[in-house]
């Protein structure tokens, strides 16, 4: 007799349907799992055998063959434990055949309890798209899987509870709708930043248009402090964006963390991180590459402090994701494309000692130029705003508690108003930073005065075609913040002044 139980697997962050087929035959008792299983799947035999005995089921005294179809796709992870055991018990006649309009996945403990797995949301979405009606998931995966609208999610704590449900003796309640995440915490707020109004203005522009920004200034000027508060002025995640974020984090086993987070992701890797850690790369042998920091920052913020201290190969891996919003990684095990549409916030000192432009600087001009050359021109081209951060003045610090600084809520209100203008003009979820070159002429037309100013600046700064387009996008955002239908000379002039490093290179 051949039994069949439907399950799901994970490839990158995408789910796909897997069929667990079980056949009992004569011969010496043994269990064979076929269908390109990795080590974790091959070890499922010992886990399911112990779980079956713990739940008082007789293990079949025969040769047991389990096939995971499609057999030409490598199977990784522990999500196949539950469907493998159900298929074996059904083939042995210990239980009735599980329903064919449902899928099952989960890792089994030796006692029969279900443990969470990676990629529950993506697998639930794959089940829905394939026409299945019910998805049985480990109880700890239920919150993230509930975001798969259109399919019933049933949380399962242990094998006995699942079998009692399938037999009708003790039905399990379906998972409720997705929980509402907590609101923004007041622990981080721009009202805590004294002075630095010019930098706050630049960060507001970056948030309004979805632009990348580089902060260059001496130690203690508040670069990291302001970067950590940047997510508090960003628009909230839309439903589709939240779904994308949870899928990414679920693929690395952190779906519950993403479900409970209200704000956009904020990732701040150390400058000694490898290229694989940043872009994504090697996981377990024979498995597809795992998502890196730029994918975990999808729809959020990637903060790189001490930018020139990152290895050159790490910085160059950012070029394609910054341009395309995705990263493609090829390994022997296969090729996978991960989403990577993030905002880059970078911070750096202006020179090696950090005090360039002040009497405390000990660096020569050649040393300063050498330090700046750690950042390649193609990378700088992809950073829309390059802002010089000045040291905080004593008067601003002395006024702490007396002078009222703008809160994140105030800045965020203007950001949301500017985003509303962009979405009404360009379409939902298309901010200025993502405007394709073919649409710049339509949405970023310059006045005659602004055109003359841009021509002079283009020659003076030696801008590339890419930098030209990025200045236009920033100017469009500045005009949107001013509620101006056209880009005027003052909007363009402000956008040009945010090319600090271009001016340094031109001098």
C-alpha positions in Angstrom: 0.0 0.0 0.0 1.2 3.5 -0.9 0.1 6.4 1.3 0.4 10.1 0.3 0.7 13.2 2.5 1.2 16.7 1.2 3.7 19.0 2.6 5.8 22.0 1.5 9.4 23.0 1.2 11.4 26.2 1.0 13.7 27.4 -1.8 15.2 30.8 -1.0 12.2 32.5 0.4 9.7 30.8 -1.9 7.6 27.8 -0.9 6.7 24.9 -3.1 4.6 21.8 -2.6 6.2 18.5 -1.6 4.5 15.1 -1.6 5.6 12.5 0.9 4.9 9.0 -0.4 5.3 5.9 1.7 5.6 2.3 0.5 5.9 -0.8 2.8 7.6 -3.8 1.3 9.1 -7.1 2.3 12.7 -7.4 3.4 14.8 -6.5 6.4 13.2 -3.7 8.5 14.8 -0.4 7.6 13.8 3.1 6.6 14.9 4.8 3.4 14.2 8.4 2.6 14.7 9.3 -1.0 14.2 12.4 -3.1 17.5 14.3 -2.7 17.3 14.7 1.1 20.1 16.6 2.9 21.5 15.5 6.3 18.7 16.9 8.4 16.0 15.2 6.3 17.9 11.9 6.3 18.1 12.0 10.1 14.3 12.4 10.2 14.0 8.6 10.4 15.3 8.4 13.9 13.2 11.3 15.1 9.9 9.9 13.7 10.6 6.4 14.9 11.1 7.7 18.5 8.0 10.0 18.2 5.8 7.1 17.0 6.8 4.9 19.9 6.4 7.8 22.4 2.8 8.2 21.2 2.1 4.4 21.5 2.1 3.5 17.8 3.6 0.3 16.5 6.5 0.8 14.1 6.0 -1.4 10.9 8.3 -4.4 10.8 9.1 -4.2 7.1 11.1 -2.2 4.7 9.8 1.4 4.6 10.5 3.6 1.6 9.6 7.3 1.8 9.8 9.4 -1.4 9.8 13.2 -1.2 8.5 14.5 -4.6 9.6 16.2 -6.7 12.6 13.9 -6.5 14.9 16.2 -8.5 14.7 19.1 -6.0 17.0 19.0 -3.0 15.1 18.9 0.3 16.6 20.6 3.3 15.4 21.4 6.8 13.3 19.5 9.4 9.8 20.5 8.2 9.3 17.0 6.6 9.3 15.1 9.9 5.6 15.4 10.4 4.5 14.4 6.9 7.0 11.5 6.8 5.5 10.1 10.0 1.9 10.6 8.9 2.6 8.8 5.6 4.3 5.9 7.5 1.5 5.5 10.0 -1.2 5.7 7.2 0.7 3.1 5.1 0.9 0.8 8.2 -2.8 1.2 8.9 -2.2 2.8 12.3 -4.2 5.9 11.3 -6.7 6.8 8.6 -5.3 8.6 5.5 -4.8 12.3 6.2 -7.1 14.7 4.2 -5.8 15.4 0.7 -6.8 19.0 0.7 -4.4 19.9 3.6 -0.7 20.1 4.0 1.4 19.3 7.0 4.9 20.4 8.1 6.8 20.6 11.4 9.8 19.2 13.2 9.1 16.4 15.7 10.8 16.0 19.0 11.4 12.5 20.4 8.3 12.9 22.5 6.0 13.8 19.6 5.9 17.5 20.3 6.1 19.8 17.3 8.9 22.4 17.0 8.9 25.4 14.7 10.5 25.4 11.3 11.8 28.0 8.9 9.7 29.5 6.1 6.2 28.8 7.5 4.6 31.8 5.9 6.1 31.1 2.4 5.0 27.4 2.6 1.5 28.5 3.7 1.3 30.9 0.7 2.4 28.1 -1.6 -0.3 25.8 -0.2 -2.9 28.5 -0.8 -1.8 29.2 -4.4 -1.9 25.4 -5.1 -5.5 25.2 -4.0 -5.2 23.6 -0.6 -7.7 24.6 2.1 -6.0 23.8 5.4 -2.4 24.1 6.6 -1.3 22.4 9.8 1.6 24.2 11.3 3.6 24.1 14.6 1.9 26.3 17.2 5.0 28.6 17.3 4.7 29.2 13.6 1.0 30.0 13.6 1.3 33.8 14.0 3.5 34.2 10.9 1.5 31.7 8.9 -1.7 33.5 9.6 -0.6 36.2 7.2 -1.5 33.8 4.4 -5.0 35.0 3.7 -7.4 32.6 2.0 -6.3 29.4 3.7 -7.2 28.0 7.2 -4.2 27.8 9.5 -4.4 25.2 12.3 -1.8 25.4 15.1 -0.6 22.0 16.3 1.3 21.4 19.6 2.0 17.7 19.4 1.3 14.6 17.3 -1.5 13.2 19.6 -3.4 16.5 19.4 -3.2 16.5 15.6 -4.4 12.9 15.3 -7.3 13.6 17.7 -8.3 16.5 15.5 -8.1 14.4 12.3 -10.2 11.7 13.9 -12.8 14.3 15.0 -12.3 13.5 18.7 -10.9 16.9 19.7 -11.0 19.5 17.0 -8.3 22.1 17.1 -9.3 25.8 16.8 -8.0 27.6 13.7 -5.5 30.4 14.1 -7.0 33.9 14.6 -6.3 36.8 12.2 -2.7 38.2 12.3 -1.9 40.1 15.5 -1.6 43.9 15.5 2.0 44.8 16.2 2.9 47.2 19.0 3.2 50.9 18.2 6.5 52.7 17.9 8.5 53.0 21.1 9.4 56.4 22.4 12.9 55.2 23.4 14.3 56.6 20.2 13.1 60.0 19.0 14.6 62.9 17.1 13.6 65.2 19.9 16.6 63.8 21.8 19.0 65.1 19.1 20.2 68.6 20.1 20.9 71.0 17.1 22.0 69.4 13.8 19.1 70.9 12.0 20.8 70.7 8.6 21.4 67.0 9.0 17.8 66.4 10.2 16.6 68.2 7.1 18.7 65.8 4.9 17.4 62.8 6.8 13.8 64.0 6.3 14.5 64.3 2.5 15.9 60.8 2.5 12.9 59.4 4.3 10.4 61.3 2.1 11.9 60.0 -1.2 13.4 56.7 -0.1 17.0 58.0 -0.8 20.3 56.6 0.3 22.4 58.9 2.5 26.0 59.2 3.7 26.8 61.2 6.9 30.4 62.4 7.1 31.6 64.1 10.2 33.9 64.0 13.2 33.5 61.6 16.2 30.7 62.5 18.6 28.8 64.7 16.1 25.7 62.4 16.4 25.9 60.4 13.2 25.0 57.1 14.7 22.5 58.6 17.1 20.5 60.1 14.2 20.9 57.0 12.0 19.3 54.8 14.7 16.4 57.2 14.9 15.8 57.3 11.2 13.3 54.4 11.1 11.0 56.5 13.4 10.3 59.0 10.6 9.8 56.4 7.9 6.2 55.6 6.6 4.7 52.5 8.3 4.9 49.2 6.5 2.0 48.6 4.1 0.3 45.2 4.1 2.3 44.0 1.1 5.6 45.2 2.6 4.9 43.6 5.9 4.2 40.3 4.1 7.5 40.6 2.3 9.4 41.3 5.5 7.9 38.4 7.4 8.6 36.0 4.5 12.3 37.0 4.6 12.6 36.7 8.4 10.6 33.5 8.5 13.1 32.0 6.0 15.8 32.3 8.6 13.7 31.2 11.5 12.8 34.6 12.9 9.3 35.0 11.7 7.8 35.5 15.2 10.2 38.4 15.7 9.1 40.1 12.5 5.4 39.6 13.4 5.7 41.5 16.6 7.8 44.3 15.2 5.9 47.5 14.2 8.7 49.5 12.7 10.7 48.7 9.6 13.8 46.5 9.9 17.0 48.2 11.0 20.3 46.3 10.4 23.7 47.6 11.6 26.4 45.0 10.8 29.9 45.5 12.2 32.6 46.7 9.7 34.5 43.4 10.0 31.5 41.5 8.5 32.3 39.4 5.4 30.8 39.7 2.0 28.8 36.5 2.6 27.4 37.9 5.8 26.3 41.2 4.1 25.1 39.9 0.7 24.1 36.4 1.7 26.1 33.2 1.1 27.3 30.0 2.5 25.0 28.0 4.7 25.1 24.3 5.4 26.8 22.1 2.9 24.6 21.2 -0.1 22.1 23.9 0.8 21.1 27.1 -1.0 22.8 30.3 0.2 21.2 31.9 3.2 20.0 35.6 3.2 22.5 38.2 4.3 22.1 41.6 6.0 21.0 43.4 2.9 18.0 41.0 2.6 17.2 41.1 6.3 17.1 44.9 5.8 14.5 44.5 2.9 11.9 47.3 3.1 13.9 48.8 6.0 17.3 50.4 6.7 20.8 49.1 6.4 23.2 51.2 8.6 26.9 50.9 7.8 28.9 52.8 10.4 32.6 53.5 9.7 31.9 52.9 6.0 35.5 53.1 4.7 36.5 50.5 7.3 34.5 47.8 5.6 36.4 45.5 3.3 36.5 46.6 -0.3 34.8 43.4 -1.6 32.0 44.0 0.9 31.3 47.5 -0.3 31.3 46.5 -3.9 28.7 43.8 -3.3 26.3 46.6 -2.5 26.4 48.1 -5.9 24.0 45.7 -7.7 21.4 45.5 -4.8 21.4 49.3 -4.5 20.6 49.6 -8.2 18.2 46.6 -8.7 16.6 46.0 -5.2 17.6 42.3 -5.3 20.7 40.1 -5.0 21.3 36.9 -6.9 23.7 34.4 -5.4 25.1 31.4 -7.3 26.6 28.4 -5.5 27.2 24.7 -6.4 23.9 23.8 -4.7 22.0 26.3 -7.0 21.1 29.9 -7.6 18.7 32.0 -5.6 17.5 35.6 -5.8 16.7 37.4 -2.6 14.9 40.7 -2.3 17.1 43.6 -1.1 15.1 46.9 -1.5 16.5 48.8 1.5 17.6 52.3 2.3 21.3 52.7 2.9 22.4 55.0 5.8 26.2 55.2 6.0 28.4 57.1 8.4 32.1 57.9 8.2 34.8 60.2 9.5 36.1 62.8 7.1 39.7 61.4 7.5 41.6 58.7 9.3 42.0 60.7 12.5 38.4 62.0 12.2 39.0 65.7 12.7 39.5 67.0 9.2 38.7 70.7 8.9 39.6 71.4 12.5 42.8 72.3 14.3 42.9 68.8 15.8 43.4 67.1 12.4 46.8 65.5 12.0 46.2 64.1 8.5 47.9 65.4 5.3 45.9 66.3 2.2 47.3 63.2 0.5 46.2 61.0 3.5 42.7 62.4 3.4 42.4 61.7 -0.3 43.7 58.2 0.2 41.1 57.6 2.9 38.3 58.8 0.7 39.4 56.6 -2.2 38.4 53.6 -0.1 35.0 54.4 -1.4 34.7 53.7 -5.1 33.1 56.2 -7.5 30.4 53.7 -8.6 29.4 53.2 -5.0 29.2 56.9 -4.2 27.2 57.4 -7.4 24.5 55.3 -5.8 24.3 57.4 -2.7 21.9 60.2 -3.3 22.7 62.5 -0.4 26.2 63.1 0.9 26.0 65.2 4.0 28.8 66.9 6.0 28.0 66.7 9.7 29.4 69.5 11.9 30.3 69.1 15.6 27.5 69.8 18.0 27.7 73.3 19.3 27.9 73.9 23.1 24.9 76.2 23.0 22.7 73.3 21.7 23.9 71.0 24.4 23.4 73.6 27.1 19.9 74.2 26.0 18.9 70.6 26.6 15.7 70.4 28.5 14.9 74.1 27.7 14.8 74.3 23.9 12.2 72.0 22.3 13.4 69.9 19.4 11.1 68.5 16.7 9.8 65.1 17.5 9.9 62.1 15.2 6.1 62.4 14.9 6.3 65.9 13.5 9.0 65.0 10.9 7.1 61.9 10.0 3.9 63.8 9.3 5.8 65.8 6.6 7.3 62.7 5.2 3.9 61.0 4.9 2.5 64.1 3.1 5.4 64.0 0.6 4.9 60.3 0.1 1.2 60.8 -0.6 2.1 63.3 -3.3 4.5 60.8 -4.9 2.0 57.9 -4.8 -0.8 60.1 -6.3 1.5 61.1 -9.2 3.5 58.0 -9.8 1.5 55.1 -8.5 1.3 53.2 -5.2 4.6 52.3 -3.6 6.7 54.1 -6.2 8.7 56.7 -4.4 11.1 59.2 -6.1 14.2 57.2 -5.4 12.8 54.2 -7.4 11.7 56.3 -10.4 13.0 54.6 -13.6 15.1 56.7 -15.9 12.4 56.5 -18.6 10.0 58.4 -16.4 12.4 61.1 -15.1 11.6 63.5 -18.1 7.9 63.2 -17.2 8.1 63.7 -13.5 11.3 65.7 -13.0 11.1 68.5 -15.6 13.2 71.5 -14.7 12.4 75.2 -15.0 14.6 77.2 -17.3 16.5 78.7 -14.5 17.0 75.3 -12.8 18.2 73.9 -16.1 20.9 76.5 -16.4 22.0 75.9 -12.8 22.2 72.2 -13.3 24.3 72.5 -16.5 26.9 74.6 -14.6 26.9 72.2 -11.6 27.2 69.1 -13.9 30.4 70.5 -15.4 31.8 71.9 -12.2 31.4 68.7 -10.2 32.1 66.3 -13.0 28.9 64.3 -12.3 28.2 61.0 -14.0 24.9 60.2 -15.8 23.8 58.1 -12.8 24.6 61.0 -10.3 22.7 63.4 -12.6 19.6 61.3 -12.4 19.9 60.9 -8.6 20.2 64.6 -8.1 17.0 65.0 -10.2 15.2 62.5 -7.9 16.4 64.3 -4.8 15.3 67.7 -6.2 11.9 66.1 -7.0 11.6 65.0 -3.3 12.5 68.5 -2.0 9.8 70.0 -4.3 7.3 67.4 -3.0 8.1 68.4 0.6 7.5 72.0 -0.4 4.2 70.9 -2.0 5.5 72.4 -5.3 4.3 70.9 -8.6 7.5 71.7 -10.4 11.2 71.6 -9.6 12.5 75.2 -9.1 16.0 76.5 -8.9 16.0 76.5 -5.1 15.0 72.9 -5.0 17.7 71.9 -7.4 20.3 74.0 -5.6 19.6 72.2 -2.3 19.8 68.8 -4.0 23.2 69.7 -5.5 24.7 70.8 -2.2 24.1 67.3 -0.9 26.9 66.0 -3.2 29.6 66.8 -0.6 32.1 64.2 -1.7 31.7 65.2 -5.3 32.7 68.7 -4.4 35.7 67.4 -2.4 36.8 65.3 -5.4 36.4 68.3 -7.8 38.5 70.6 -5.6 
